[in-house]
Structure formats: C-alpha cells, structure tokens
C-alpha cells in the first residue's frame, strides 16, 4: 500500500532571521519558537523561569486595553471582590484596599479556553445534530407528508369517481321512472280522447236526425216523434302529474363522501440526542487489547497493511446507547461501555452476558487483566475497583485527591496504567498488579505538564505508554521510563482524539472526532502519520472507540449508535 508521509503544518519561528517551523511558544514573552530557539531562549538567565509550551498549548495573549481612570496604565489585573478588571494603579486605591487580585492574563486564557470549548460543542454536537435533524428527520418527514397527502388526494378522487358513477346510476333509474309515468298518463288521456271522439260523432248524428225531423212536411209525423234523450258527456279526469323537488345540498352536510381526519393529538417534540452522547471534554481513545501471550510473534513477522480495509461484520450491543470504550476480555468476549455508565459484557454476536451500572462516562475507565479480572475506575469516589471471576467486588486502589479517569492493564507485565486528574493537574500513575504505586508520569524533560485530561491509555508493544488527551487535542507518548517521546496533534489540521489502541505491529490507531473530518488515523510507533484508515465515506461518522483482538480484527464503535463494526486491515 502506498503510505503518504505528509508532514504536519506549523507557523514559522518568530525569532528574527529564523525560518524554521514553530513548534513551541513562550507564554510570558508571547513568542513563537522553533526547537533550537526555545532551547536558546531558556538558556538565558532572565528566561529560566519562563513557561515554554507546545504551540498548540499556548496561553492566549491579553489584548492591550487602557484603564479608563488612569489613561497611561494598561488593564492587567482582576479584582476578585469587585469582579472588575483594573490596572496596577487602581489596585492601590482606597476602594480596592485589602482586595485579592488575579493576573488578568490567566483569567483571559481560561475564558478563551472556555469559549474554545463552547465552539467545540457547537461544531461537534449542536451543528451536526441540527443538520441531522434537518437532513434526516425534517426532510424525511416532508417527503413522507407529501406521500401521505398524495395518497389522500388519490383516495378522494377515487371516492369522487365512485360517487359520480352512483349518481349516474340513480339518475338513469329515475329517468326510466319518469318515462313510465309519462307513458301511463298519456295512455289514460288517449282513452279519454277516443271516448270524446265517439261522443262527438254521436252528437253530430243526433243533430242530423233532428234536422231531418224538422224538415219533414208531415206535421203528424213530427208531432209523433219523441224528444230524444241526449246521452251524458263522458267523464274525464284531470291527469295527476308528478313533481320534482331538487335536493338542497350543503357541502358540510354531505355524508356520502369521506372526510379528512386530523388527529386531535399534540405533536410530539423530536427527540434530540443528549450532548453527552456526542461531546464530552473527557472523551478520548481506548486501547485495543494485546495478545495474552507472544506465541503469535512468528505470525506478526508475516503481517502487513492490506491494500484496503474490509468490513467483516457488524452487530448491535443491547444495554448501551452508544459505544465509547471496548475492552477485550478473551477471544470471544468483550466489555463495552457507553457515556451513561452502562457497562456490558457480550459475545462476538452482541449477546449480553452480564451488565453493570457504573459512574463512568466517556473515558476508557475499564480494562481486563491477564487473570481476566475486570478493573474499572470510579472517579466520583476516587477509587479503582476489581471484579474477580467469582464476581467478588473490592475497592482495589484508593487514589486520594486524584480522580481516576482511564485505566489499562499491561499485557507485557500485568502493571496497571491509570490516567488521573484534579483541578489544573493531570498525571499517569503506574501500579503493579497488587496495587502498589511504581511510577508517576506528569512532566516532560523541560518541566512542562504532559497531560491535561488523560482519558484513554494504551501500552504499545515496545513498552511505550500512549495517552489520548481530549483537552490538549493530542496523543502523548512516553517510553516505559516515562520520558516524553512525541505528541501527535493531527495531520495537516487539528485532531480531536477519542479512543486509541495499538496493534501487533506497533501501529497506533486514533479515533478523530473532529466534525469536519471524522476518521481513524493510523500512525507508526514513532508517531509518523501513515494514513486515514477509516473515514466518513466508509460510514464512520462519530468514531469513539477502537480495539484490536487476538485475530487482528479491528472493532470500531461510534457515538451515535450502539452498533459495533468489525474490519480487517492487516494481511
């Protein structure tokens, strides 16, 4: 496979005539520095106490603002009692006497970080969630409404045509009835007409007979004729004709046609997934479980990256709402947790074996030891718990003032690596398998803090300790002695690392939840970017967890579904 080796992009060093890449930043001087210039900078006696950090961890420079009372002075302090920014001269005035003041630059840096976090929330949760509602739900509902209304229109037209056919049938039958009535009435009138014609003929004949009698010359004969009795006029009847009353129609009273029924129900609000399921500042990568023995070292030598990543299968995990951390129990068992404290043990088909309710959230807070004991942290109580094979739960380690966030059991020697945090401090502590503290890793060789919020930890095959730090936006790697080796902060653009893991070849796999390019990064064991192993095009939309099993299967879980997808990327 052709592996790209594109270098990360940095600003240039701010020292005059130095054109090297900027890697560091002096917070007191607000100066960009390359590695060489940073070393020279700290050699100077007046700069020995300066805080030089990686450029991505720099403190933002306080904007210059003149005091509105003392116009020649800069506002550079913050009065804790009055909650207002002031200059150094204001601090000496009577109204601020005895008050506590804080460096305004520190407050500004904290405020800047808070707003950056809000931007992250908007970009990682609010924008994608709103777009999902718009594109997947509202547009889908719009299409569905059009389909439903088209069906109603079709039904109404069909019903109308059916009614028209029925009306035509009724009118046709009524017309036949009218024809029959007309025929009957005309027959009766024709009978009367014939009777009157016969009567009129009778009268005409009678008149003629009487005229004959009157014209006779024989008086005696006339005198002897009897006066004729004229027959009565035949009786006739006035025809009874039918009438027609037109129907009085009002469309609101027409009961024959169907009506549109609008349910008398209140529209339900769309369900919006909670922000915890997508964004959490404590959210970071977990480690893939190592082979429990080294019998596969021969096979390891024959493995290499495949030309492409192949999807093997996928399954849903009942009992969790999303997949934030996966720990390999044995070849056919997994422990899976979501961001709501649900921790379940499943087989490789997603069948739940047991379920535990914990206080864990979006950290890699559980691991399985070589003896197959489940170890999980409780950051609220500041303890580390152990569950043995007989389901006996004990408080294994108490961590004092430190909140244990993440944990990993070494498959090399059984030691426990624990990421811990308290206000403004973080560290990684190593314990042996009996709970004895062995080593603390907190600062690099320049005295700078290595971690800010170490929420996922993994050990590589060479003994390196890889830690995903959500607040620093970096994966920090130290050797087994605790010496800082490198920090991975992204490829060409920033990275929002979630869970991490390592594989049998020493690769480091990093879940990047950056909203513009969610993906799984593949690094070599020296931190060199190799490739984007999985991207949104392969359906990886909210990558949160990665784990590699003994058969070199890659498990990827996401933050918006409880589906776990299995891939092959080694051959």
For each residue, the residues with C-beta under 8 A, 3 or more apart:
1: 305 306 307 531
2:
3: 305 530 531
4: 529 530 531
5: 528 529 530
6: 491 492 529
7:
8: 489 490 491 492 529
9: 492
10: 21 22 23 55
11: 21 22 32 55
12: 18 19 20 21 22 32
13: 18 19 20 21 22 32 33 34 37
14: 18 22 31 32 33
15: 18 31 33 34 37
16:
17:
18: 12 13 14 15 34 36 37
19: 12 13
20: 12 13 34 35 36 37
21: 10 11 12 13 34
22: 10 11 12 13 14 25 32 33 34 55
23: 10 33 34 35 38 54 55
24: 32 33 34 35 38 52 53 54 55
25: 22 30 31 32 33 52 53 54 55 57 58 59
26: 29 30 31 33 38 41 47 50 51 52
27: 30 50 51 52 53 58 59
28: 50 51
29: 26 41 47 50
30: 25 26 27 61
31: 14 15 25 26 41
32: 11 12 13 14 22 24 25 55
33: 13 14 15 22 23 24 25 26 37 38 41 52
34: 13 15 18 20 21 22 23 24 37 38
35: 20 23 24 38 39
36: 18 20 39 40
37: 13 15 18 20 33 34 40 41
38: 23 24 26 33 34 35 41 42 52
39: 35 36 42 43
40: 36 37 43 44
41: 26 29 31 33 37 38 44 47 50 52
42: 38 39 47 48 50 52 446
43: 39 40 47
44: 40 41 47 48
45: 48
46:
47: 26 29 41 42 43 44 50
48: 42 44 45
49:
50: 26 27 28 29 41 42 47
51: 26 27 28 59 448
52: 24 25 26 27 33 38 41 42 446 448
53: 24 25 27 57 58 59 448
54: 23 24 25 57 58 448 474 487 489
55: 10 11 22 23 24 25 32 58
56: 472 473 474 489 494
57: 25 53 54 452 472
58: 25 27 53 54 55
59: 25 27 51 53 105 106 109
60: 108 109 112
61: 30 105
62: 76 104 105 108
63: 108
64: 74
65: 74 75 85
66: 71 72 73 74 75
67: 70 71 73 74 75 86 87 89 90
68: 71
69: 87 89 90
70: 67 73 87 89 90
71: 66 67 68
72: 66
73: 66 67 70 87 88 89 90
74: 64 65 66 67 87
75: 65 66 67 85 86 87 104
76: 62 87 88 103 104 105
77: 85 86 87 88 90 91 101 102 103 104
78: 83 84 85 86 101 102 103 104 107
79: 82 83 84 85 86 90 91 96 99 100 101
80: 83 99 100 101 102
81: 96 99 100
82: 79 86 95 96 99
83: 78 79 80
84: 78 79
85: 65 75 77 78 79 104
86: 67 75 77 78 79 82 90 91 96 101
87: 67 69 70 73 74 75 76 77 90 91
88: 73 76 77 91 92
89: 67 69 70 73 92 93
90: 67 69 70 73 77 79 86 87 93 96
91: 77 79 86 87 88 96 99 101
92: 88 89 96
93: 89 90 96 97
94: 97
95: 82
96: 79 81 82 86 90 91 92 93 99 101
97: 93 94
98:
99: 79 80 81 82 91 96
100: 79 80 81
101: 77 78 79 80 86 91 96
102: 77 78 80 106 107
103: 76 77 78 106 107
104: 62 75 76 77 78 85 107 108
105: 59 61 62 76 108 109
106: 59 102 103 109 110
107: 78 102 103 104 110 111
108: 60 62 63 104 105 111 112
109: 59 60 105 106 112 113
110: 106 107 113 114
111: 107 108 114 115
112: 60 108 109 115 116
113: 109 110 116 117
114: 110 111 117 118
115: 111 112 118 119
116: 112 113 119 120
117: 113 114 120 121 281
118: 114 115 121 122
119: 115 116 122 123
120: 116 117 123 124 279 281 496
121: 117 118 124 125 126 275 279
122: 118 119 125 126 127
123: 119 120 126 127 128 515 516
124: 120 121 127 128 278 279 496 513 514 515
125: 121 122 128 129 275 278 279
126: 121 122 123 129 130 275
127: 122 123 124 130 131 515
128: 123 124 125 131 132 278 515
129: 125 126 132 133 272 273 278
130: 126 127 133 134
131: 127 128 134 135
132: 128 129 135 136 137
133: 129 130 136 137 138 270 272
134: 130 131 137 138 139
135: 131 132 138 139
136: 132 133 139 140
137: 132 133 134 140 141 270
138: 133 134 135 141 142
139: 134 135 136 142 143
140: 136 137 143 144
141: 137 138 144 145
142: 138 139 145 146
143: 139 140 146 147
144: 140 141 147 148
145: 141 142 148 149
146: 142 143 149 150
147: 143 144 150 151
148: 144 145 151 152
149: 145 146 152 153
150: 146 147 153 154
151: 147 148 154 155
152: 148 149 155 156 260
153: 149 150 156 157
154: 150 151 157 158
155: 151 152 158 159 258
156: 152 153 159 160 257 258
157: 153 154 160 161
158: 154 155 161 162
159: 155 156 162 163 257 258
160: 156 157 163 164 257
161: 157 158 164 165
162: 158 159 165 166
163: 159 160 166 167 256 257
164: 160 161 167 168
165: 161 162 168 169
166: 162 163 169 170
167: 163 164 170 171
168: 164 165 171 172
169: 165 166 172 173
170: 166 167 173 174
171: 167 168 174 175
172: 168 169 175 176
173: 169 170 176 177
174: 170 171 177 178
175: 171 172 178 179
176: 172 173 179 180
177: 173 174 180 181
178: 174 175 181 182 242
179: 175 176 182 183
180: 176 177 183 184
181: 177 178 184 185 242
182: 178 179 185 186
183: 179 180 186 187
184: 180 181 187 188
185: 181 182 188 189 239 240 241
186: 182 183 189 190
187: 183 184 190 191
188: 184 185 191 192 237 239
189: 185 186 192 193 239
190: 186 187 193 194
191: 187 188 194 195
192: 188 189 195 196 234 236 237
193: 189 190 196 197
194: 190 191 197 198
195: 191 192 198 199 234 236
196: 192 193 199 200 234 236
197: 193 194 200 201
198: 194 195 201 202
199: 195 196 202 203 231 233 234
200: 196 197 203 204
201: 197 198 204 205
202: 198 199 205 206 231
203: 199 200 206 207 230
204: 200 201 207 208
205: 201 202 208 209
206: 202 203 209 210 228 230
207: 203 204 210 211
208: 204 205 211 212
209: 205 206 212 213 228
210: 206 207 213 214 228
211: 207 208 214 215
212: 208 209 215 216
213: 209 210 216 221 222 225
214: 210 211 222
215: 211 212
216: 212 213 221 222
217:
218: 221 222
219: 222 223
220: 223 224
221: 213 216 218 224 225
222: 213 214 216 218 219 225
223: 219 220
224: 220 221
225: 213 221 222
226:
227:
228: 206 209 210
229:
230: 203 206
231: 199 202
232:
233: 199
234: 192 195 196 199
235:
236: 192 195 196
237: 188 192
238:
239: 185 188 189
240: 185
241: 185
242: 178 181
243:
244:
245:
246:
247:
248:
249: 253 254
250: 253 254
251: 254
252:
253: 249 250
254: 249 250 251 257
255:
256: 163
257: 156 159 160 163 254
258: 155 156 159
259:
260: 152
261:
262:
263:
264:
265:
266:
267:
268:
269:
270: 133 137
271:
272: 129 133
273: 129 277 278 560
274: 277
275: 121 125 126 278 279 280
276: 279 280 339 340 361 362
277: 273 274 321 322 338 339 340 559 560
278: 124 125 128 129 273 275 542 559 560
279: 120 121 124 125 275 276 283
280: 275 276 283 339 361 362 470
281: 117 120 453 470 471
282: 361 362 363 405 453 455 470
283: 279 280 324 339 362 363 455 470 498 513 544
284: 362 363 364 406 453 454 455 456 468 469 470 497 498 499 500
285: 364 456 458 468 475 497 498 499 500 501 510 511 545 546
286: 325 326 327 364 406 456 458 499 500 501 545 546 547
287: 364 408 456 457 458 459 466 499 500 501 502 547
288: 328 458 501 502 503 509 546 547 548 549 554 555
289: 327 328 329 368 411 547 548 549 550
290: 411 412 459 461 502
291: 294 295 296 411 504 550
292: 330 370 411 550
293: 296
294: 291 297
295: 291
296: 291 293 299 300 504 550
297: 294 300 301
298: 301 302
299: 296 302 303 504
300: 296 297 303 504 505
301: 297 298
302: 298 299
303: 299 300 504 505 552 570 571
304: 505 570 571
305: 1 3 522 530 569 570 571
306: 1 309 310 568 569 570 571
307: 1
308:
309: 306 533 534 538 554 567 568 569
310: 306 567 568 569
311: 314 538 565 566 567
312: 553 566 567 568
313: 565 566
314: 311 563 564 565 566
315: 348 349 350 563 564
316: 350 561 562 563 564
317: 320 323 336 344 346 350 352 562 563 564
318: 344 350 352 562
319: 342 344 352 355
320: 317 323 336 337 338 340 342 344 562
321: 277 338 339 340 342 562
322: 277 338 339 544 557 558 559 560 561 562
323: 317 320 326 336 338 544 545 557 558 559 561 562 563 564
324: 283 337 338 339 361 362 498 499 544 545 557 559
325: 286 336 337 363 364 365 366 456 499 544 545 557
326: 286 323 334 335 336 499 545 546 547 555 557 564
327: 286 289 334 335 336 366 367 368 547
328: 288 289 333 334 368 547 549 550
329: 289 333 334 335 345 368 372 374
330: 292 333 372
331: 549 550 551
332: 347 348
333: 328 329 330 345 346 347 353
334: 326 327 328 329 345 346 347 348 547 555 564
335: 326 327 329 343 344 345 366 368 374
336: 317 320 323 325 326 327 343 344 345 346 557 564
337: 320 324 325 341 342 343 344 358 360 365 366
338: 277 320 321 322 323 324 341 342 562
339: 276 277 280 283 321 322 324 361 362 559
340: 276 277 320 321 361
341: 337 338 357 358 359 360 361
342: 319 320 321 337 338 355 357 358
343: 335 336 337 355 356 357 358 360 366 376
344: 317 318 319 320 335 336 337 352 353 354 355 356
345: 329 333 334 335 336 352 353 354 355
346: 317 333 334 336 349 350 351 352 353
347: 332 333 334 350 351 353
348: 315 332 334
349: 315 346
350: 315 316 317 318 346 347 564
351: 346 347
352: 317 318 319 344 345 346 355
353: 333 344 345 346 347
354: 344 345
355: 319 342 343 344 345 352
356: 343 344 376 387
357: 341 342 343
358: 337 341 342 343 365 366 376 378
359: 341 378 379 380 381
360: 337 341 343 363 365 366 376 377 378 379
361: 276 280 282 324 339 340 341 365
362: 276 280 282 283 284 324 339 455 544
363: 282 283 284 325 360 377 379 405 406 419 455 456
364: 284 285 286 287 325 367 405 406 407 408 455 456 457 499
365: 325 337 358 360 361 376 377 379 404 405 406 407
366: 325 327 335 337 343 358 360 374 375 376 377 407
367: 327 364 374 375 376 407 408 409 416
368: 289 327 328 329 335 372 373 374 375 409
369: 372 373 375 409 414 433
370: 292 409 411 414
371: 389
372: 329 330 368 369 389
373: 368 369 386 387 388 389
374: 329 335 366 367 368 386 387
375: 366 367 368 369 384 385 386 387 396 407 409 416
376: 343 356 358 360 365 366 367 384 385 387 407
377: 360 363 365 366 383 384 385 404 405 406 407 418
378: 358 359 360 381 382 383 384 385 404
379: 359 360 363 365 382 403 404 405
380: 359 403
381: 359 378
382: 378 379 398 399 400 401 402 403 404
383: 377 378 395 396 397 398 399 404
384: 375 376 377 378 395 396 397 398 399 404 407 416 418 435
385: 375 376 377 378 393 394 395 396
386: 373 374 375 393 394 396
387: 356 373 374 375 376 391 392 393
388: 373 391 392 394
389: 371 372 373
390:
391: 387 388
392: 387 388
393: 385 386 387
394: 385 386 388
395: 383 384 385 398
396: 375 383 384 385 386 435
397: 383 384 404 416 418 431 435
398: 382 383 384 395
399: 382 383 384 402 403 404 418 420 429
400: 382
401: 382 422
402: 382 399 420 421 422 427 429
403: 379 380 382 399 420 421 422
404: 365 377 378 379 382 383 384 397 399 407 418 419 420
405: 282 363 364 365 377 379 419 420 421 453 454 455
406: 284 286 363 364 365 377 418 419 454 455 456 457 467
407: 364 365 366 367 375 376 377 384 404 416 417 418 419 457
408: 287 364 367 416 417 457 458 459
409: 367 368 369 370 375 414 415 416 417
410: 413 414 415 416 417 459
411: 289 290 291 292 370 414 459
412: 290 415 459 463
413: 410
414: 369 370 409 410 411 432 433
415: 409 410 412 430 431 432 433 438
416: 367 375 384 397 407 408 409 410 430 431 432 433 435
417: 407 408 409 410 428 429 430 457 459 465
418: 377 384 397 399 404 406 407 428 429 430 431 457
419: 363 404 405 406 407 426 427 428 451 454 455 456 457 467
420: 399 402 403 404 405 426 427 428 429 454
421: 402 403 405 425 426 453 454
422: 401 402 403 425 426
423:
424:
425: 421 422 442 449
426: 419 420 421 422 442 449 450 451 452 453 454 469
427: 402 419 420 440 441 442 450 451 454
428: 417 418 419 420 440 441 442 450 451 454 457 465 467 478
429: 399 402 417 418 420 437 439 440 441
430: 415 416 417 418 437 438 439 440 441
431: 397 415 416 418 435 436 437 438
432: 414 415 416 435 436 438
433: 369 414 415 416
434:
435: 384 396 397 416 431 432
436: 431 432
437: 429 430 431 440
438: 415 430 431 432
439: 429 430 482
440: 427 428 429 430 437 482
441: 427 428 429 430 450 465 478 482
442: 425 426 427 428 449 450 451
443: 446 447 448 449 450
444: 447 448 450 484
445: 483 484
446: 42 52 443
447: 443 444
448: 51 52 53 54 443 444
449: 425 426 442 443 452
450: 426 427 428 441 442 443 444 467 476 478 484
451: 419 426 427 428 442 454 467 469 472 476
452: 57 426 449 469 470 471 472
453: 281 282 284 405 421 426 469 470 471 472
454: 284 405 406 419 420 421 426 427 428 451 457 467 468 469 476
455: 282 283 284 362 363 364 405 406 419 468 469 470
456: 284 285 286 287 325 363 364 406 419 467 468 497 498 499 500
457: 287 364 406 407 408 417 418 419 428 454 465 466 467 468
458: 285 286 287 288 408 465 466 500 501 502 508
459: 287 290 408 410 411 412 417 463 464 465 466 502
460: 463 464 465 466 477 502 506 508 525
461: 290 502 504 505 506 525
462: 479 506 525
463: 412 459 460 479 480
464: 459 460 477 478 479 480 485 525
465: 417 428 441 457 458 459 460 477 478 479 480 482
466: 287 457 458 459 460 475 476 477 500 502 508
467: 406 419 428 450 451 454 456 457 475 476 477 478
468: 284 285 454 455 456 457 475 497 498 499 500 510
469: 284 426 451 452 453 454 455 472 473 474 475 476 497
470: 280 281 282 283 284 452 453 455 473 496 497 498
471: 281 452 453
472: 56 57 451 452 453 469 476 487
473: 56 469 470 489 490 494 495 496 497
474: 54 56 469 487 488 489 495 497
475: 285 466 467 468 469 487 488 495 497 500 508 510 523 527
476: 450 451 454 466 467 469 472 484 487
477: 460 464 465 466 467 484 485 486 487 488 508 527
478: 428 441 450 464 465 467 481 482 483 484 485
479: 462 463 464 465 482 483 485
480: 463 464 465
481: 478
482: 439 440 441 465 478 479
483: 445 478 479
484: 444 445 450 476 477 478 487
485: 464 477 478 479 526 527
486: 477 526 527
487: 54 472 474 475 476 477 484 527
488: 474 475 477 495 497 508 510 521 523 527 529
489: 8 54 56 473 474 494 495
490: 8 473 493 494 495 512 514
491: 6 8 495 521 529 532
492: 6 8 9
493: 490 514 516 517
494: 56 473 489 490 514
495: 473 474 475 488 489 490 491 510 512 514 521
496: 120 124 470 473 512 513 514 515
497: 284 285 456 468 469 470 473 474 475 488 500 510 511 512 513
498: 283 284 285 324 456 468 470 510 511 512 513 543 544 545
499: 284 285 286 287 324 325 326 364 456 468 511 544 545 546 547
500: 284 285 286 287 456 458 466 468 475 497 508 509 510 511 546
501: 285 286 287 288 458 508 509 546 547 548
502: 287 288 290 458 459 460 461 466 506 507 508 509 525 548
503: 288 506 507 509 548 552 570
504: 291 296 299 300 303 461 548 552 570
505: 300 303 304 461 570
506: 460 461 462 502 503 524 525
507: 502 503 522 523 524 525 530
508: 458 460 466 475 477 488 500 501 502 522 523 524 525 527
509: 288 500 501 502 503 520 521 522 523 533 546 548 554
510: 285 468 475 488 495 497 498 500 520 521 523 546
511: 285 497 498 499 500 520 543 544 545 546 556
512: 490 495 496 497 498 517 518 519 520 521 543
513: 124 283 496 497 498 518 542 543 544 559
514: 124 490 493 494 495 496 517 518
515: 123 124 127 128 496 518
516: 123 493
517: 493 512 514 535 536
518: 512 513 514 515 535 536 540 541 542 543
519: 512 532 533 534 535 536 540 543
520: 509 510 511 512 532 533 534 535 540 543 546 556
521: 488 491 495 509 510 512 529 531 532 533
522: 305 507 508 509 529 530 531 532 533
523: 475 488 507 508 509 510 527 528 529 530
524: 506 507 508 527 528 530
525: 460 461 462 464 502 506 507 508
526: 485 486
527: 475 477 485 486 487 488 508 523 524
528: 5 523 524
529: 4 5 6 8 488 491 521 522 523
530: 3 4 5 305 507 522 523 524
531: 1 3 4 521 522
532: 491 519 520 521 522 535
533: 309 509 519 520 521 522 554 569
534: 309 519 520 538 540 543 556 567
535: 517 518 519 520 532 538 540
536: 517 518 519 539 540 541
537:
538: 309 311 534 535
539: 536 565
540: 518 519 520 534 535 536 543 556 558
541: 518 536 558 560
542: 278 513 518 558 559 560
543: 498 511 512 513 518 519 520 534 540 546 556 557 558 559
544: 283 322 323 324 325 362 498 499 511 513 557 558 559
545: 285 286 323 324 325 326 498 499 511 555 556 557 558
546: 285 286 288 326 499 500 501 509 510 511 520 543 554 555 556 557
547: 286 287 288 289 326 327 328 334 499 501 554 555
548: 288 289 501 502 503 504 509 552 553 554 555
549: 288 289 328 331 552 553 555
550: 289 291 292 296 328 331
551: 331
552: 303 503 504 548 549 568 570
553: 312 548 549 566 567 568
554: 288 309 509 533 546 547 548 566 567 568 569
555: 288 326 334 545 546 547 548 549 564 565 566
556: 511 520 534 540 543 545 546 564 565 566 567
557: 322 323 324 325 326 336 543 544 545 546 563 564 565
558: 322 323 540 541 542 543 544 545 561 563
559: 277 278 322 323 324 339 513 542 543 544
560: 273 277 278 322 541 542
561: 316 322 323 558
562: 316 317 318 320 321 322 323 338
563: 314 315 316 317 323 557 558
564: 314 315 316 317 323 326 334 336 350 555 556 557
565: 311 313 314 539 555 556 557
566: 311 312 313 314 553 554 555 556
567: 309 310 311 312 534 553 554 556
568: 306 309 310 312 552 553 554 571
569: 305 306 309 310 533 554
570: 303 304 305 306 503 504 505 552
571: 303 304 305 306 568
